[in-house]
Amino acid sequence: MRLLHCHPEGFDPAAAWTQESESVRQDSRLFRQIVARRRSPHSGRQHDFYRLQGPDWVNVVAFTREGDLLVVEQFRHGIDAPTLEIPGGGCDPGEAPEASARRELREETGFSSDHWVALGSCTPNPATQNNRCHTFLALDCRPEGALELDSAEELQVWACAWPEWQARMRRGEIHHALVLSAFQLLSLWEGWPALLGRLEDSDKSGDRINRISKD
């Protein structure tokens, strides 16, 4: 990379700000909102920063043995609208990310898998949040039983052909940022070209279970 600008002069992005004080504004089931007063290592000035502390999350890109992508659709209260997403959720205390991914897949779709690949992780919003979202690939998923949802969870589970999912992403119908980041990580995985070939062959065969049909 080539540096174009630096402000202030001598700025070092790795230089930590000094913590002057910290207080809890709100403590909820999902996040603790922290107000942190910190001092700049460059200017010496103090500023308040609002931080959200919460558990790590997981995403699961799950394909069935027939080559369909497992998709969940639910109403999201942040945007007051339904969204198409992949299975996912928060890690329980002390739970490893892969264990969380296996649990979320089983609970939200009724499917399980014996073939898992860790695709990587991202920071959902490093400006305000401290957690990470870990993405896993689950292959050859098979039905195991009924859904196991929390009391507030209401959703539909769909099987979607890969070309249809690609088209929906291109049209902007898939707009959950963490879901989109999961497919970016999938595209960077070294095994993706071979898997893509399998998915394309499966789509040509016409061997399908229920697809999304909303158009």
C-alpha positions in Angstrom: 0.0 0.0 0.0 1.0 3.6 -0.5 0.3 6.2 2.2 -1.5 9.3 0.9 -2.4 11.3 4.0 -1.6 11.3 7.7 -3.3 13.4 10.3 -2.1 14.5 12.7 1.5 14.4 11.7 3.3 11.4 13.2 0.0 9.6 13.6 0.4 5.9 14.6 -2.8 3.9 14.3 -1.4 1.3 16.6 -0.9 3.8 19.5 -3.5 3.0 22.1 -5.7 5.7 23.6 -5.4 6.1 27.4 -8.5 5.0 29.3 -9.5 7.7 31.8 -12.9 6.3 32.9 -15.6 3.9 32.0 -19.2 3.4 32.9 -22.1 1.1 32.0 -24.9 3.0 30.3 -27.1 -0.1 29.7 -26.8 -3.9 30.3 -29.2 -6.0 28.1 -29.5 -9.6 27.0 -27.4 -8.9 23.9 -25.1 -6.1 24.7 -23.6 -3.9 27.4 -23.4 -0.3 26.4 -20.2 1.2 27.7 -19.3 4.9 27.8 -15.5 5.2 27.8 -13.6 8.5 28.3 -10.2 8.2 26.5 -7.3 10.4 25.9 -5.7 10.7 22.5 -2.0 9.7 22.5 -1.4 12.3 19.8 -3.3 15.4 20.7 -3.8 14.7 24.5 -7.5 15.6 24.2 -10.2 13.6 25.9 -13.3 12.2 24.1 -16.2 10.0 25.0 -16.7 6.8 23.0 -19.8 4.5 23.1 -18.9 0.9 22.9 -21.1 -2.3 22.7 -19.7 -5.4 24.4 -21.3 -8.6 23.5 -20.7 -12.3 22.7 -19.2 -13.5 19.4 -21.6 -14.6 16.7 -21.6 -17.4 14.1 -22.7 -17.7 10.5 -23.3 -21.0 8.7 -23.2 -21.4 5.0 -24.9 -24.8 4.8 -25.4 -26.9 1.7 -27.6 -30.1 1.6 -26.5 -33.3 0.0 -28.7 -32.3 -3.0 -26.7 -29.1 -3.4 -29.2 -26.6 -2.1 -28.3 -23.8 0.2 -30.2 -23.7 3.5 -31.8 -20.3 4.1 -33.9 -18.9 6.9 -36.4 -16.1 6.5 -37.6 -14.1 9.5 -38.9 -10.7 10.5 -36.2 -8.3 11.8 -37.2 -5.6 14.2 -34.3 -3.4 13.5 -35.5 -2.6 10.0 -39.2 -3.7 10.5 -39.0 -6.0 7.5 -38.4 -9.7 6.7 -34.9 -10.8 5.6 -33.5 -13.9 3.9 -30.4 -15.0 5.8 -28.2 -18.0 6.5 -28.4 -19.8 9.9 -26.6 -18.1 12.7 -26.6 -16.6 16.2 -24.7 -15.8 19.3 -22.2 -18.0 21.1 -23.3 -19.2 24.5 -20.9 -18.4 27.4 -17.8 -20.7 27.2 -19.0 -22.2 23.9 -16.5 -22.5 21.1 -17.5 -20.9 17.7 -17.7 -24.2 15.8 -19.9 -25.7 18.6 -22.1 -22.7 18.3 -22.3 -23.1 14.6 -23.3 -26.7 14.8 -26.0 -25.9 17.4 -27.4 -23.0 15.5 -27.7 -25.0 12.3 -29.5 -27.8 14.1 -31.8 -25.5 16.0 -32.8 -23.1 13.1 -33.0 -25.6 10.2 -33.4 -29.1 11.7 -30.3 -30.2 9.7 -26.9 -31.3 10.8 -23.5 -32.0 9.1 -20.4 -34.0 9.7 -18.3 -31.9 7.3 -17.3 -28.5 8.6 -14.9 -25.9 7.3 -13.9 -22.7 9.2 -13.9 -19.9 6.6 -12.7 -17.1 8.8 -14.2 -14.3 10.9 -14.9 -10.5 10.7 -15.5 -7.7 13.2 -19.2 -6.6 12.6 -18.6 -3.0 13.5 -15.2 -2.2 15.0 -16.2 1.4 15.5 -18.6 0.5 18.3 -18.6 -3.3 18.9 -16.0 -5.6 20.5 -17.2 -8.9 19.1 -16.4 -11.1 16.1 -18.6 -13.0 13.7 -17.2 -16.5 12.8 -18.3 -18.1 9.5 -18.4 -21.8 8.9 -19.2 -24.0 5.9 -21.3 -27.1 6.5 -21.5 -29.6 3.6 -23.7 -32.6 2.9 -26.3 -31.5 5.4 -29.0 -33.9 6.3 -32.3 -33.5 8.1 -32.2 -34.6 11.8 -35.6 -33.5 13.2 -37.8 -30.6 14.2 -36.6 -27.0 14.8 -35.6 -26.0 18.3 -36.3 -22.3 18.5 -36.3 -19.7 21.3 -39.7 -18.4 22.4 -39.3 -15.2 20.3 -38.0 -16.9 17.2 -40.4 -17.3 14.2 -38.9 -18.3 10.9 -39.2 -20.3 7.6 -36.5 -22.6 6.3 -35.9 -22.7 2.6 -33.7 -24.8 0.3 -32.4 -22.5 -2.4 -30.4 -23.4 -5.6 -27.1 -21.6 -5.8 -27.8 -19.7 -9.1 -31.0 -18.4 -7.5 -29.2 -17.2 -4.4 -26.5 -15.5 -6.5 -29.3 -13.7 -8.5 -30.9 -12.5 -5.3 -27.6 -11.2 -4.0 -27.1 -9.3 -7.2 -30.6 -7.8 -7.1 -30.0 -6.6 -3.5 -32.6 -8.9 -2.0 -29.9 -10.3 0.4 -28.8 -7.2 2.4 -27.8 -8.5 5.8 -24.1 -7.3 5.9 -22.9 -10.3 7.9 -24.6 -12.7 5.5 -22.9 -11.0 2.5 -19.5 -11.1 4.3 -20.0 -14.9 4.8 -20.2 -15.4 1.0 -17.2 -13.2 0.5 -15.2 -15.5 2.8 -16.6 -18.5 1.0 -15.4 -17.1 -2.4 -11.9 -16.8 -0.9 -11.8 -20.4 0.4 -9.3 -22.5 -1.6 -11.9 -25.3 -2.0 -14.6 -22.9 -3.5 -13.9 -23.6 -7.2 -14.4 -27.4 -6.7 -17.5 -26.9 -4.6 -18.9 -24.4 -7.2 -18.5 -27.0 -9.9 -20.4 -29.5 -7.8 -23.2 -27.0 -7.2 -23.5 -26.2 -10.9 -23.6 -29.8 -11.8 -26.3 -30.4 -9.2 -28.3 -27.5 -10.5 -28.2 -28.9 -14.1 -29.4 -32.3 -12.9 -32.7 -30.9 -11.7 -32.5 -32.9 -8.5 -34.2 -30.4 -6.1 -36.1 -30.2 -2.9 -38.3 -27.2 -2.0 -36.9 -23.9 -3.3 -37.8 -20.3 -2.4 -40.7 -19.3 -4.7 -41.6 -15.7 -4.1 -41.1 -14.1 -7.5 
